[in-house]
Amino acid sequence: MSVGFNSPDNTVGWIGNGAVLASRIDKSTGKPKGGFFNLGQLSSALMAITADKVEMQDTMSGSQGIAKSKTVKTTIEATFTLKSVSPENVALGAFSEIVKDAAVVSKTFTAQAFKGRSIVPDGIIASVASVTEVSGSTVLVAGEDYVVSNGHIYFPESAGIVDGDEVAVQYSTVSTKRLEAMITSDMDLYIVFDGMNVEEGNSPVKVTIYNVSLSPMTQRQLIGTDFGELELKGTVQLSRSVAGAGLSRYYKEEHAVSA
């Protein structure tokens, strides 16, 4: 007769929730600069760790085993699947800077107009004061000769123009955040997961990743039938700002414990 299994079960389950904060990195110091901002809701945040090894086969004993093994490279890939597709988040994946364009009360845009086609003025249209056929100084009628949308002006087949006529648009624009894609050579982030383990009574957990070198986003969804996502993916590089015995230059985890 056996006595059974009586050791305590010290299993710690994991269901992670929390916020992921990001900051650009000062290349001269390796430290965060400009403050951290919240990436918003995420469906996933994970790190994948792989190791490259070289191995020496045992050729002396006939065992066909491994005599020596050495890890020559450790790679950590971080992947964040964002549900918040904000301009700030898109800018990270698009390797871009955000430019804040102020609203403009009066702008002029000229282009050739064609029936059944549209012209696309700069910016997002707030209102159109007038559209004029330039050669004859003819003021076109809104709703009859042209129809205005946020980003374009359409000329129906019944418009009082001849295909190829130059038109001048007097209009105003709204203020915008403008992203110019792929204008920076790299995008390095200091990432902090300020979270909790829901399975363990919302116990606080903090993970600090010192330097994530992002790759450009692989896709940018423009139209869909469900909430869109934005994937940010990069390699965790060695930090320049961390030094000292027993300290990781990749990342650290901190788990709250009872006193």
C-alpha positions, 0 to 999 in steps of 0.5 A, spaced: 500 500 500 502 506 498 502 513 501 500 517 495 502 524 493 503 529 498 507 534 496 504 541 495 502 543 488 506 550 487 503 551 480 503 558 478 498 559 472 498 565 467 493 569 464 496 576 462 493 583 462 496 590 462 498 595 458 504 596 454 508 602 454 513 604 449 518 610 448 523 611 442 531 610 444 536 616 445 541 612 440 547 616 444 545 613 451 541 607 449 536 610 454 528 612 453 527 619 450 521 623 450 516 619 455 512 613 454 506 612 451 501 607 452 500 602 445 492 601 447 489 594 447 493 588 445 490 581 443 497 579 444 504 580 446 510 575 446 517 574 446 520 568 442 527 566 444 531 561 440 538 559 440 543 557 435 548 551 437 554 548 434 555 541 436 561 536 436 559 529 434 563 524 438 567 520 433 572 516 439 567 512 442 562 509 437 556 512 441 554 517 435 553 522 441 555 529 442 561 530 445 561 538 446 555 543 445 556 551 445 551 556 444 553 561 439 547 566 438 541 567 442 535 571 439 529 574 442 524 576 437 518 580 440 511 581 437 506 585 439 499 585 436 495 591 437 488 593 437 489 600 437 490 603 430 492 610 432 496 614 428 502 614 433 502 606 433 502 606 425 507 611 425 512 606 429 510 600 424 511 605 418 518 608 420 515 615 420 514 621 424 508 624 425 507 631 423 501 636 426 498 640 420 494 645 422 487 647 419 487 652 413 481 656 412 483 658 405 487 654 400 487 654 392 487 647 388 488 647 381 487 641 377 484 638 370 477 636 371 473 630 367 466 628 367 465 622 371 471 623 374 474 626 381 480 631 383 483 630 389 485 636 393 491 636 398 489 634 405 482 633 408 476 637 406 472 641 411 468 645 406 469 648 399 467 655 398 467 655 390 470 651 384 471 655 378 472 653 371 479 657 370 478 659 362 471 662 362 471 664 370 465 660 370 463 658 377 460 651 378 454 649 382 455 645 388 451 639 388 450 640 380 456 640 377 460 637 383 460 633 389 464 634 395 467 628 399 472 628 405 478 627 400 475 628 393 471 632 389 467 628 384 464 631 377 458 628 374 456 627 367 452 632 367 457 637 370 458 644 366 465 643 364 469 640 358 473 634 359 480 637 361 478 644 363 482 647 369 478 648 375 480 652 381 478 650 388 477 655 394 477 650 400 478 649 407 482 643 411 481 640 418 487 639 422 490 632 421 496 628 424 500 626 417 505 620 417 510 620 412 512 613 411 519 610 411 522 616 412 527 613 418 532 608 417 530 604 423 525 604 429 528 602 436 523 602 442 524 601 450 518 597 452 515 596 458 509 591 460 506 594 466 501 588 467 498 583 472 497 575 472 489 575 472 490 567 474 494 569 481 489 574 483 491 580 479 498 580 482 503 585 479 508 583 474 513 588 470 517 586 464 522 591 461 525 590 455 531 595 453 531 595 446 527 592 441 529 594 434 523 594 430 522 591 423 517 595 418 510 592 419 508 587 413 501 590 412 497 596 413 489 594 413 485 599 410 478 596 409 475 590 413 469 587 416 472 586 423 476 591 428 483 591 425 490 589 428 497 592 427 503 587 428 509 590 431 515 585 430 522 586 432 529 583 435 531 585 442 538 588 442 543 588 447 542 595 451 547 600 451 544 603 458 545 597 462 551 594 465 553 590 471 554 583 474 548 579 474 544 584 470 541 582 463 542 587 457 536 584 454 530 584 459 528 583 466 521 581 469 519 583 476 513 579 480 510 582 486 510 577 492 507 577 499 512 580 504 
